[in-house]
Amino acid sequence: MNSYVPVSPAWTDAYFRSMLDWQAACSTSVLQAQQMQWEMLAAWQQSAKAVQQELWDQWTSHFGGGVPLDG
């Protein structure tokens, strides 16, 4: 006895389309989260750079003769 029931192609197309839409939404949110992480890292590096420059300027003015040299 054959218990196979044919499935409408429209139903399977809608199912696969919804599955692909869900996958695209997840991928997009993951990429956006990663982009935000890179932006936060870049901002953190800029602040670390500013702190390092300030410390270098202080050291130069104290031990290097007075005037900080910006390169």
All heavy atoms as a GROMACS GRO file, in nm:
protein
  566
    1MET      N    1   0.083  -0.117   0.000
    1MET     CA    2   0.000   0.000   0.000
    1MET      C    3   0.089   0.125   0.000
    1MET      O    4   0.182   0.135   0.076
    1MET     CB    5  -0.090  -0.002   0.123
    1MET     CG    6  -0.185   0.113   0.125
    1MET     SD    7  -0.288   0.113   0.269
    1MET     CE    8  -0.434   0.043   0.202
    2ASN      N    9   0.057   0.219  -0.083
    2ASN     CA   10   0.135   0.340  -0.096
    2ASN      C   11   0.072   0.450  -0.009
    2ASN      O   12  -0.042   0.488  -0.028
    2ASN     CB   13   0.137   0.383  -0.243
    2ASN     CG   14   0.232   0.498  -0.266
    2ASN    OD1   15   0.294   0.547  -0.174
    2ASN    ND2   16   0.242   0.540  -0.390
    3SER      N   17   0.149   0.500   0.091
    3SER     CA   18   0.097   0.604   0.180
    3SER      C   19   0.154   0.742   0.146
    3SER      O   20   0.142   0.834   0.225
    3SER     CB   21   0.131   0.569   0.325
    3SER     OG   22   0.270   0.569   0.341
    4TYR      N   23   0.212   0.754   0.030
    4TYR     CA   24   0.270   0.882  -0.012
    4TYR      C   25   0.158   0.978  -0.051
    4TYR      O   26   0.073   0.948  -0.132
    4TYR     CB   27   0.366   0.861  -0.130
    4TYR     CG   28   0.420   0.989  -0.186
    4TYR    CD1   29   0.516   1.061  -0.116
    4TYR    CD2   30   0.375   1.038  -0.307
    4TYR    CE1   31   0.565   1.178  -0.167
    4TYR    CE2   32   0.425   1.156  -0.359
    4TYR     CZ   33   0.521   1.226  -0.288
    4TYR     OH   34   0.570   1.342  -0.338
    5VAL      N   35   0.162   1.097   0.010
    5VAL     CA   36   0.065   1.200  -0.022
    5VAL      C   37   0.140   1.312  -0.091
    5VAL      O   38   0.234   1.369  -0.034
    5VAL     CB   39  -0.004   1.254   0.106
    5VAL    CG1   40  -0.100   1.365   0.074
    5VAL    CG2   41  -0.071   1.141   0.180
    6PRO      N   42   0.104   1.344  -0.213
    6PRO     CA   43   0.176   1.450  -0.283
    6PRO      C   44   0.156   1.585  -0.214
    6PRO      O   45   0.048   1.616  -0.166
    6PRO     CB   46   0.116   1.450  -0.424
    6PRO     CG   47  -0.014   1.380  -0.411
    6PRO     CD   48  -0.004   1.287  -0.294
    7VAL      N   49   0.264   1.661  -0.208
    7VAL     CA   50   0.261   1.791  -0.143
    7VAL      C   51   0.256   1.898  -0.252
    7VAL      O   52   0.326   1.889  -0.353
    7VAL     CB   53   0.384   1.811  -0.054
    7VAL    CG1   54   0.384   1.948   0.009
    7VAL    CG2   55   0.390   1.703   0.052
    8SER      N   56   0.177   1.996  -0.230
    8SER     CA   57   0.162   2.104  -0.327
    8SER      C   58   0.295   2.178  -0.344
    8SER      O   59   0.360   2.213  -0.246
    8SER     CB   60   0.055   2.201  -0.277
    8SER     OG   61   0.063   2.321  -0.346
    9PRO      N   62   0.337   2.202  -0.468
    9PRO     CA   63   0.462   2.276  -0.488
    9PRO      C   64   0.456   2.418  -0.430
    9PRO      O   65   0.557   2.470  -0.386
    9PRO     CB   66   0.478   2.282  -0.640
    9PRO     CG   67   0.385   2.182  -0.697
    9PRO     CD   68   0.280   2.156  -0.594
   10ALA      N   69   0.341   2.478  -0.429
   10ALA     CA   70   0.328   2.613  -0.372
   10ALA      C   71   0.359   2.610  -0.222
   10ALA      O   72   0.422   2.700  -0.169
   10ALA     CB   73   0.189   2.668  -0.396
   11TRP      N   74   0.316   2.504  -0.154
   11TRP     CA   75   0.342   2.492  -0.010
   11TRP      C   76   0.491   2.474   0.015
   11TRP      O   77   0.547   2.537   0.104
   11TRP     CB   78   0.263   2.376   0.049
   11TRP     CG   79   0.275   2.371   0.198
   11TRP    CD1   80   0.200   2.439   0.288
   11TRP    CD2   81   0.370   2.296   0.274
   11TRP    NE1   82   0.242   2.411   0.415
   11TRP    CE2   83   0.346   2.323   0.410
   11TRP    CE3   84   0.472   2.208   0.241
   11TRP    CZ2   85   0.421   2.266   0.512
   11TRP    CZ3   86   0.547   2.151   0.343
   11TRP    CH2   87   0.521   2.180   0.477
   12THR      N   88   0.556   2.388  -0.063
   12THR     CA   89   0.698   2.365  -0.041
   12THR      C   90   0.779   2.490  -0.076
   12THR      O   91   0.876   2.522  -0.010
   12THR     CB   92   0.749   2.246  -0.123
   12THR    OG1   93   0.720   2.266  -0.260
   12THR    CG2   94   0.688   2.117  -0.076
   13ASP      N   95   0.737   2.563  -0.181
   13ASP     CA   96   0.807   2.688  -0.215
   13ASP      C   97   0.795   2.789  -0.101
   13ASP      O   98   0.893   2.855  -0.065
   13ASP     CB   99   0.750   2.748  -0.343
   13ASP     CG  100   0.788   2.668  -0.467
   13ASP    OD1  101   0.879   2.583  -0.456
   13ASP    OD2  102   0.727   2.692  -0.572
   14ALA      N  103   0.677   2.801  -0.045
   14ALA     CA  104   0.657   2.895   0.066
   14ALA      C  105   0.737   2.852   0.188
   14ALA      O  106   0.795   2.936   0.258
   14ALA     CB  107   0.508   2.904   0.100
   15TYR      N  108   0.744   2.721   0.212
   15TYR     CA  109   0.820   2.670   0.325
   15TYR      C  110   0.969   2.702   0.308
   15TYR      O  111   1.033   2.755   0.399
   15TYR     CB  112   0.801   2.519   0.339
   15TYR     CG  113   0.890   2.456   0.442
   15TYR    CD1  114   0.864   2.470   0.578
   15TYR    CD2  115   1.002   2.384   0.403
   15TYR    CE1  116   0.946   2.414   0.672
   15TYR    CE2  117   1.085   2.326   0.497
   15TYR     CZ  118   1.057   2.342   0.631
   15TYR     OH  119   1.139   2.285   0.725
   16PHE      N  120   1.024   2.673   0.192
   16PHE     CA  121   1.165   2.699   0.168
   16PHE      C  122   1.195   2.849   0.168
   16PHE      O  123   1.299   2.892   0.217
   16PHE     CB  124   1.212   2.634   0.038
   16PHE     CG  125   1.226   2.486   0.048
   16PHE    CD1  126   1.155   2.402  -0.036
   16PHE    CD2  127   1.309   2.428   0.144
   16PHE    CE1  128   1.167   2.265  -0.026
   16PHE    CE2  129   1.322   2.291   0.154
   16PHE     CZ  130   1.251   2.208   0.069
   17ARG      N  131   1.105   2.929   0.115
   17ARG     CA  132   1.123   3.073   0.115
   17ARG      C  133   1.127   3.126   0.258
   17ARG      O  134   1.211   3.208   0.292
   17ARG     CB  135   1.012   3.141   0.035
   17ARG     CG  136   1.043   3.288   0.006
   17ARG     CD  137   0.937   3.354  -0.082
   17ARG     NE  138   0.900   3.277  -0.200
   17ARG     CZ  139   0.779   3.223  -0.220
   17ARG    NH1  140   0.683   3.239  -0.131
   17ARG    NH2  141   0.753   3.154  -0.329
   18SER      N  142   1.037   3.078   0.342
   18SER     CA  143   1.036   3.124   0.480
   18SER      C  144   1.161   3.077   0.553
   18SER      O  145   1.217   3.150   0.636
   18SER     CB  146   0.911   3.077   0.553
   18SER     OG  147   0.912   2.937   0.569
   19MET      N  148   1.208   2.958   0.523
   19MET     CA  149   1.330   2.907   0.585
   19MET      C  150   1.451   2.993   0.542
   19MET      O  151   1.535   3.028   0.625
   19MET     CB  152   1.353   2.761   0.546
   19MET     CG  153   1.469   2.697   0.616
   19MET     SD  154   1.484   2.521   0.583
   19MET     CE  155   1.515   2.522   0.407
   20LEU      N  156   1.456   3.027   0.415
   20LEU     CA  157   1.566   3.111   0.367
   20LEU      C  158   1.557   3.253   0.422
   20LEU      O  159   1.660   3.314   0.453
   20LEU     CB  160   1.568   3.113   0.214
   20LEU     CG  161   1.606   2.981   0.146
   20LEU    CD1  162   1.591   2.995  -0.005
   20LEU    CD2  163   1.746   2.939   0.183
   21ASP      N  164   1.436   3.305   0.436
   21ASP     CA  165   1.419   3.438   0.496
   21ASP      C  166   1.467   3.439   0.641
   21ASP      O  167   1.534   3.533   0.685
   21ASP     CB  168   1.273   3.483   0.491
   21ASP     CG  169   1.228   3.518   0.350
   21ASP    OD1  170   1.315   3.537   0.263
   21ASP    OD2  171   1.105   3.525   0.329
   22TRP      N  172   1.436   3.332   0.715
   22TRP     CA  173   1.479   3.321   0.854
   22TRP      C  174   1.632   3.313   0.860
   22TRP      O  175   1.695   3.380   0.942
   22TRP     CB  176   1.417   3.198   0.918
   22TRP     CG  177   1.460   3.178   1.060
   22TRP    CD1  178   1.410   3.240   1.170
   22TRP    CD2  179   1.565   3.093   1.106
   22TRP    NE1  180   1.477   3.197   1.282
   22TRP    CE2  181   1.572   3.107   1.246
   22TRP    CE3  182   1.652   3.005   1.043
   22TRP    CZ2  183   1.664   3.036   1.323
   22TRP    CZ3  184   1.744   2.936   1.120
   22TRP    CH2  185   1.748   2.951   1.258
   23GLN      N  186   1.691   3.235   0.773
   23GLN     CA  187   1.836   3.221   0.769
   23GLN      C  188   1.902   3.355   0.733
   23GLN      O  189   2.004   3.393   0.792
   23GLN     CB  190   1.874   3.114   0.668
   23GLN     CG  191   2.017   3.070   0.674
   23GLN     CD  192   2.043   2.955   0.579
   23GLN    OE1  193   1.980   2.943   0.475
   23GLN    NE2  194   2.139   2.872   0.615
   24ALA      N  195   1.846   3.427   0.640
   24ALA     CA  196   1.900   3.558   0.601
   24ALA      C  197   1.889   3.657   0.717
   24ALA      O  198   1.981   3.736   0.741
   24ALA     CB  199   1.828   3.611   0.478
   25ALA      N  200   1.779   3.654   0.790
   25ALA     CA  201   1.762   3.744   0.904
   25ALA      C  202   1.864   3.714   1.013
   25ALA      O  203   1.923   3.806   1.071
   25ALA     CB  204   1.620   3.733   0.959
   26CYS      N  205   1.887   3.587   1.039
   26CYS     CA  206   1.986   3.549   1.140
   26CYS      C  207   2.126   3.591   1.096
   26CYS      O  208   2.204   3.644   1.175
   26CYS     CB  209   1.982   3.399   1.167
   26CYS     SG  210   1.838   3.347   1.259
   27SER      N  211   2.158   3.568   0.971
   27SER     CA  212   2.290   3.605   0.920
   27SER      C  213   2.311   3.756   0.927
   27SER      O  214   2.419   3.803   0.965
   27SER     CB  215   2.307   3.559   0.775
   27SER     OG  216   2.297   3.420   0.766
   28THR      N  217   2.208   3.831   0.893
   28THR     CA  218   2.218   3.976   0.896
   28THR      C  219   2.241   4.026   1.039
   28THR      O  220   2.325   4.113   1.062
   28THR     CB  221   2.090   4.040   0.839
   28THR    OG1  222   2.074   3.994   0.704
   28THR    CG2  223   2.097   4.191   0.841
   29SER      N  224   2.169   3.969   1.135
   29SER     CA  225   2.186   4.014   1.273
   29SER      C  226   2.324   3.977   1.327
   29SER      O  227   2.385   4.055   1.401
   29SER     CB  228   2.077   3.958   1.363
   29SER     OG  229   2.090   3.818   1.376
   30VAL      N  230   2.376   3.861   1.288
   30VAL     CA  231   2.511   3.823   1.331
   30VAL      C  232   2.615   3.918   1.272
   30VAL      O  233   2.708   3.963   1.341
   30VAL     CB  234   2.541   3.676   1.293
   30VAL    CG1  235   2.688   3.644   1.306
   30VAL    CG2  236   2.459   3.581   1.378
   31LEU      N  237   2.600   3.951   1.145
   31LEU     CA  238   2.694   4.044   1.081
   31LEU      C  239   2.686   4.183   1.143
   31LEU      O  240   2.789   4.250   1.161
   31LEU     CB  241   2.668   4.051   0.931
   31LEU     CG  242   2.710   3.926   0.852
   31LEU    CD1  243   2.666   3.939   0.707
   31LEU    CD2  244   2.859   3.903   0.862
   32GLN      N  245   2.566   4.228   1.176
   32GLN     CA  246   2.552   4.359   1.240
   32GLN      C  247   2.617   4.360   1.379
   32GLN      O  248   2.682   4.457   1.417
   32GLN     CB  249   2.405   4.398   1.251
   32GLN     CG  250   2.344   4.438   1.119
   32GLN     CD  251   2.195   4.465   1.131
   32GLN    OE1  252   2.132   4.434   1.231
   32GLN    NE2  253   2.138   4.523   1.027
   33ALA      N  254   2.600   4.251   1.453
   33ALA     CA  255   2.662   4.241   1.586
   33ALA      C  256   2.813   4.243   1.573
   33ALA      O  257   2.882   4.310   1.651
   33ALA     CB  258   2.615   4.114   1.657
   34GLN      N  259   2.867   4.172   1.475
   34GLN     CA  260   3.011   4.170   1.456
   34GLN      C  261   3.063   4.308   1.414
   34GLN      O  262   3.168   4.352   1.460
   34GLN     CB  263   3.049   4.066   1.352
   34GLN     CG  264   3.198   4.044   1.340
   34GLN     CD  265   3.231   3.933   1.244
   34GLN    OE1  266   3.160   3.910   1.148
   34GLN    NE2  267   3.342   3.866   1.270
   35GLN      N  268   2.988   4.378   1.331
   35GLN     CA  269   3.027   4.513   1.290
   35GLN      C  270   3.030   4.606   1.410
   35GLN      O  271   3.122   4.688   1.424
   35GLN     CB  272   2.931   4.565   1.184
   35GLN     CG  273   2.968   4.701   1.132
   35GLN     CD  274   2.870   4.750   1.026
   35GLN    OE1  275   2.762   4.694   1.008
   35GLN    NE2  276   2.907   4.856   0.958
   36MET      N  277   2.932   4.594   1.499
   36MET     CA  278   2.931   4.677   1.620
   36MET      C  279   3.050   4.645   1.708
   36MET      O  280   3.110   4.736   1.768
   36MET     CB  281   2.801   4.656   1.696
   36MET     CG  282   2.679   4.718   1.628
   36MET     SD  283   2.525   4.684   1.714
   36MET     CE  284   2.554   4.763   1.870
   37GLN      N  285   3.089   4.517   1.716
   37GLN     CA  286   3.205   4.480   1.796
   37GLN      C  287   3.332   4.543   1.739
   37GLN      O  288   3.417   4.592   1.814
   37GLN     CB  289   3.220   4.328   1.801
   37GLN     CG  290   3.115   4.260   1.886
   37GLN     CD  291   3.123   4.109   1.877
   37GLN    OE1  292   3.180   4.053   1.785
   37GLN    NE2  293   3.065   4.042   1.976
   38TRP      N  294   3.346   4.542   1.606
   38TRP     CA  295   3.464   4.603   1.543
   38TRP      C  296   3.465   4.754   1.568
   38TRP      O  297   3.572   4.812   1.590
   38TRP     CB  298   3.468   4.575   1.393
   38TRP     CG  299   3.520   4.439   1.361
   38TRP    CD1  300   3.448   4.334   1.311
   38TRP    CD2  301   3.654   4.392   1.377
   38TRP    NE1  302   3.530   4.226   1.296
   38TRP    CE2  303   3.656   4.258   1.335
   38TRP    CE3  304   3.771   4.450   1.423
   38TRP    CZ2  305   3.772   4.181   1.337
   38TRP    CZ3  306   3.887   4.373   1.426
   38TRP    CH2  307   3.886   4.241   1.383
   39GLU      N  308   3.349   4.818   1.563
   39GLU     CA  309   3.342   4.962   1.590
   39GLU      C  310   3.380   4.994   1.734
   39GLU      O  311   3.450   5.091   1.761
   39GLU     CB  312   3.202   5.014   1.558
   39GLU     CG  313   3.170   5.017   1.410
   39GLU     CD  314   3.025   5.048   1.381
   39GLU    OE1  315   2.946   5.067   1.477
   39GLU    OE2  316   2.990   5.054   1.262
   40MET      N  317   3.335   4.909   1.829
   40MET     CA  318   3.372   4.930   1.969
   40MET      C  319   3.521   4.910   1.989
   40MET      O  320   3.586   4.985   2.062
   40MET     CB  321   3.293   4.836   2.060
   40MET     CG  322   3.147   4.872   2.072
   40MET     SD  323   3.056   4.773   2.193
   40MET     CE  324   3.065   4.609   2.122
   41LEU      N  325   3.579   4.811   1.922
   41LEU     CA  326   3.723   4.788   1.932
   41LEU      C  327   3.800   4.906   1.876
   41LEU      O  328   3.900   4.951   1.935
   41LEU     CB  329   3.761   4.660   1.858
   41LEU     CG  330   3.910   4.625   1.856
   41LEU    CD1  331   3.961   4.598   1.997
   41LEU    CD2  332   3.935   4.506   1.767
   42ALA      N  333   3.755   4.960   1.763
   42ALA     CA  334   3.822   5.075   1.703
   42ALA      C  335   3.814   5.196   1.796
   42ALA      O  336   3.912   5.270   1.812
   42ALA     CB  337   3.761   5.107   1.568
   43ALA      N  338   3.700   5.218   1.859
   43ALA     CA  339   3.685   5.331   1.953
   43ALA      C  340   3.776   5.312   2.074
   43ALA      O  341   3.839   5.407   2.121
   43ALA     CB  342   3.540   5.344   1.997
   44TRP      N  343   3.784   5.189   2.124
   44TRP     CA  344   3.872   5.160   2.237
   44TRP      C  345   4.018   5.185   2.199
   44TRP      O  346   4.095   5.241   2.277
   44TRP     CB  347   3.851   5.016   2.283
   44TRP     CG  348   3.943   4.976   2.394
   44TRP    CD1  349   3.931   5.008   2.526
   44TRP    CD2  350   4.063   4.899   2.382
   44TRP    NE1  351   4.035   4.955   2.597
   44TRP    CE2  352   4.117   4.887   2.511
   44TRP    CE3  353   4.127   4.839   2.275
   44TRP    CZ2  354   4.234   4.817   2.534
   44TRP    CZ3  355   4.244   4.769   2.299
   44TRP    CH2  356   4.296   4.760   2.428
   45GLN      N  357   4.056   5.146   2.080
   45GLN     CA  358   4.194   5.167   2.036
   45GLN      C  359   4.225   5.316   2.021
   45GLN      O  360   4.337   5.360   2.050
   45GLN     CB  361   4.220   5.095   1.904
   45GLN     CG  362   4.232   4.945   1.920
   45GLN     CD  363   4.255   4.874   1.788
   45GLN    OE1  364   4.222   4.926   1.683
   45GLN    NE2  365   4.310   4.755   1.795
   46GLN      N  366   4.128   5.395   1.975
   46GLN     CA  367   4.150   5.540   1.964
   46GLN      C  368   4.173   5.602   2.102
   46GLN      O  369   4.259   5.688   2.118
   46GLN     CB  370   4.030   5.606   1.895
   46GLN     CG  371   4.021   5.577   1.748
   46GLN     CD  372   4.139   5.633   1.671
   46GLN    OE1  373   4.193   5.737   1.702
   46GLN    NE2  374   4.178   5.560   1.567
   47SER      N  375   4.096   5.558   2.202
   47SER     CA  376   4.116   5.613   2.336
   47SER      C  377   4.249   5.566   2.395
   47SER      O  378   4.318   5.644   2.461
   47SER     CB  379   3.999   5.576   2.429
   47SER     OG  380   3.994   5.437   2.449
   48ALA      N  381   4.288   5.442   2.368
   48ALA     CA  382   4.418   5.394   2.415
   48ALA      C  383   4.531   5.472   2.348
   48ALA      O  384   4.633   5.503   2.412
   48ALA     CB  385   4.432   5.244   2.389
   49LYS      N  386   4.514   5.504   2.222
   49LYS     CA  387   4.614   5.583   2.149
   49LYS      C  388   4.627   5.721   2.211
   49LYS      O  389   4.739   5.774   2.227
   49LYS     CB  390   4.573   5.594   2.003
   49LYS     CG  391   4.663   5.679   1.919
   49LYS     CD  392   4.610   5.692   1.777
   49LYS     CE  393   4.689   5.795   1.699
   49LYS     NZ  394   4.630   5.819   1.567
   50ALA      N  395   4.514   5.783   2.247
   50ALA     CA  396   4.518   5.917   2.308
   50ALA      C  397   4.587   5.913   2.443
   50ALA      O  398   4.666   6.002   2.477
   50ALA     CB  399   4.376   5.972   2.321
   51VAL      N  400   4.561   5.810   2.523
   51VAL     CA  401   4.626   5.797   2.654
   51VAL      C  402   4.776   5.778   2.636
   51VAL      O  403   4.857   5.841   2.706
   51VAL     CB  404   4.565   5.679   2.733
   51VAL    CG1  405   4.649   5.645   2.855
   51VAL    CG2  406   4.423   5.711   2.774
   52GLN      N  407   4.815   5.693   2.540
   52GLN     CA  408   4.957   5.670   2.516
   52GLN      C  409   5.025   5.799   2.471
   52GLN      O  410   5.136   5.829   2.516
   52GLN     CB  411   4.975   5.561   2.411
   52GLN     CG  412   5.120   5.530   2.381
   52GLN     CD  413   5.134   5.425   2.273
   52GLN    OE1  414   5.039   5.389   2.206
   52GLN    NE2  415   5.256   5.377   2.256
   53GLN      N  416   4.960   5.875   2.384
   53GLN     CA  417   5.018   6.002   2.337
   53GLN      C  418   5.035   6.100   2.453
   53GLN      O  419   5.136   6.169   2.463
   53GLN     CB  420   4.931   6.063   2.227
   53GLN     CG  421   4.990   6.188   2.166
   53GLN     CD  422   5.121   6.161   2.092
   53GLN    OE1  423   5.128   6.066   2.015
   53GLN    NE2  424   5.221   6.243   2.116
   54GLU      N  425   4.935   6.105   2.540
   54GLU     CA  426   4.944   6.196   2.656
   54GLU      C  427   5.058   6.156   2.748
   54GLU      O  428   5.135   6.241   2.794
   54GLU     CB  429   4.811   6.196   2.732
   54GLU     CG  430   4.810   6.284   2.854
   54GLU     CD  431   4.829   6.432   2.823
   54GLU    OE1  432   4.796   6.476   2.711
   54GLU    OE2  433   4.880   6.503   2.911
   55LEU      N  434   5.072   6.026   2.774
   55LEU     CA  435   5.183   5.980   2.859
   55LEU      C  436   5.317   6.009   2.794
   55LEU      O  437   5.413   6.048   2.861
   55LEU     CB  438   5.168   5.831   2.888
   55LEU     CG  439   5.052   5.792   2.978
   55LEU    CD1  440   5.039   5.641   2.988
   55LEU    CD2  441   5.069   5.853   3.116
   56TRP      N  442   5.326   5.988   2.663
   56TRP     CA  443   5.450   6.018   2.592
   56TRP      C  444   5.483   6.167   2.598
   56TRP      O  445   5.599   6.204   2.621
   56TRP     CB  446   5.439   5.971   2.447
   56TRP     CG  447   5.560   6.006   2.365
   56TRP    CD1  448   5.568   6.098   2.266
   56TRP    CD2  449   5.692   5.952   2.379
   56TRP    NE1  450   5.695   6.104   2.216
   56TRP    CE2  451   5.774   6.015   2.283
   56TRP    CE3  452   5.749   5.856   2.462
   56TRP    CZ2  453   5.909   5.985   2.269
   56TRP    CZ3  454   5.884   5.827   2.447
   56TRP    CH2  455   5.962   5.891   2.352
   57ASP      N  456   5.382   6.252   2.581
   57ASP     CA  457   5.405   6.396   2.589
   57ASP      C  458   5.452   6.438   2.729
   57ASP      O  459   5.543   6.521   2.742
   57ASP     CB  460   5.278   6.473   2.553
   57ASP     CG  461   5.244   6.466   2.405
   57ASP    OD1  462   5.333   6.425   2.325
   57ASP    OD2  463   5.129   6.499   2.370
   58GLN      N  464   5.394   6.378   2.831
   58GLN     CA  465   5.436   6.410   2.968
   58GLN      C  466   5.579   6.365   2.993
   58GLN      O  467   5.658   6.436   3.054
   58GLN     CB  468   5.341   6.345   3.069
   58GLN     CG  469   5.207   6.411   3.079
   58GLN     CD  470   5.117   6.344   3.180
   58GLN    OE1  471   5.160   6.256   3.255
   58GLN    NE2  472   4.990   6.384   3.182
   59TRP      N  473   5.612   6.245   2.948
   59TRP     CA  474   5.748   6.195   2.968
   59TRP      C  475   5.849   6.283   2.894
   59TRP      O  476   5.955   6.316   2.947
   59TRP     CB  477   5.758   6.050   2.918
   59TRP     CG  478   5.891   5.987   2.946
   59TRP    CD1  479   5.926   5.918   3.056
   59TRP    CD2  480   6.007   5.991   2.862
   59TRP    NE1  481   6.057   5.878   3.047
   59TRP    CE2  482   6.109   5.922   2.928
   59TRP    CE3  483   6.035   6.048   2.737
   59TRP    CZ2  484   6.236   5.906   2.874
   59TRP    CZ3  485   6.161   6.032   2.683
   59TRP    CH2  486   6.260   5.962   2.751
   60THR      N  487   5.813   6.319   2.768
   60THR     CA  488   5.903   6.401   2.687
   60THR      C  489   5.924   6.537   2.751
   60THR      O  490   6.038   6.586   2.757
   60THR     CB  491   5.846   6.419   2.545
   60THR    OG1  492   5.824   6.292   2.488
   60THR    CG2  493   5.940   6.496   2.458
   61SER      N  494   5.817   6.599   2.801
   61SER     CA  495   5.836   6.731   2.860
   61SER      C  496   5.910   6.724   2.993
   61SER      O  497   5.980   6.817   3.028
   61SER     CB  498   5.707   6.807   2.880
   61SER     OG  499   5.596   6.731   2.891
   62HIS      N  500   5.900   6.612   3.062
   62HIS     CA  501   5.969   6.602   3.191
   62HIS      C  502   6.115   6.562   3.173
   62HIS      O  503   6.204   6.622   3.233
   62HIS     CB  504   5.897   6.501   3.281
   62HIS     CG  505   5.950   6.499   3.420
   62HIS    ND1  506   6.049   6.412   3.462
   62HIS    CD2  507   5.920   6.576   3.528
   62HIS    CE1  508   6.075   6.433   3.589
   62HIS    NE2  509   5.999   6.532   3.633
   63PHE      N  510   6.140   6.460   3.093
   63PHE     CA  511   6.275   6.407   3.079
   63PHE      C  512   6.346   6.446   2.950
   63PHE      O  513   6.467   6.431   2.940
   63PHE     CB  514   6.273   6.253   3.085
   63PHE     CG  515   6.229   6.200   3.218
   63PHE    CD1  516   6.104   6.142   3.230
   63PHE    CD2  517   6.311   6.209   3.329
   63PHE    CE1  518   6.062   6.092   3.354
   63PHE    CE2  519   6.270   6.158   3.451
   63PHE     CZ  520   6.146   6.101   3.464
   64GLY      N  521   6.273   6.495   2.852
   64GLY     CA  522   6.334   6.519   2.722
   64GLY      C  523   6.367   6.663   2.692
   64GLY      O  524   6.399   6.697   2.581
   65GLY      N  525   6.354   6.750   2.785
   65GLY     CA  526   6.398   6.884   2.761
   65GLY      C  527   6.287   6.987   2.753
   65GLY      O  528   6.312   7.102   2.723
   66GLY      N  529   6.166   6.949   2.774
   66GLY     CA  530   6.063   7.049   2.786
   66GLY      C  531   5.950   7.045   2.686
   66GLY      O  532   5.836   7.047   2.725
   67VAL      N  533   5.978   7.036   2.558
   67VAL     CA  534   5.871   7.050   2.460
   67VAL      C  535   5.841   6.913   2.399
   67VAL      O  536   5.930   6.847   2.347
   67VAL     CB  537   5.912   7.148   2.348
   67VAL    CG1  538   5.803   7.159   2.243
   67VAL    CG2  539   5.947   7.282   2.406
   68PRO      N  540   5.713   6.868   2.405
   68PRO     CA  541   5.681   6.741   2.340
   68PRO      C  542   5.688   6.754   2.188
   68PRO      O  543   5.648   6.855   2.132
   68PRO     CB  544   5.538   6.711   2.385
   68PRO     CG  545   5.483   6.838   2.435
   68PRO     CD  546   5.599   6.926   2.474
   69LEU      N  547   5.743   6.655   2.126
   69LEU     CA  548   5.757   6.655   1.980
   69LEU      C  549   5.650   6.568   1.921
   69LEU      O  550   5.647   6.448   1.944
   69LEU     CB  551   5.896   6.603   1.940
   69LEU     CG  552   6.014   6.677   2.000
   69LEU    CD1  553   6.143   6.605   1.967
   69LEU    CD2  554   6.018   6.820   1.947
   70ASP      N  555   5.560   6.628   1.846
   70ASP     CA  556   5.454   6.551   1.780
   70ASP      C  557   5.505   6.508   1.643
   70ASP      O  558   5.550   6.590   1.564
   70ASP     CB  559   5.326   6.634   1.764
   70ASP     CG  560   5.263   6.661   1.899
   70ASP    OD1  561   5.282   6.578   1.990
   70ASP    OD2  562   5.196   6.764   1.914
   71GLY      N  563   5.490   6.377   1.615
   71GLY     CA  564   5.544   6.326   1.490
   71GLY      C  565   5.452   6.320   1.378
   71GLY      O  566   5.358   6.362   1.342
   0.00000   0.00000   0.00000
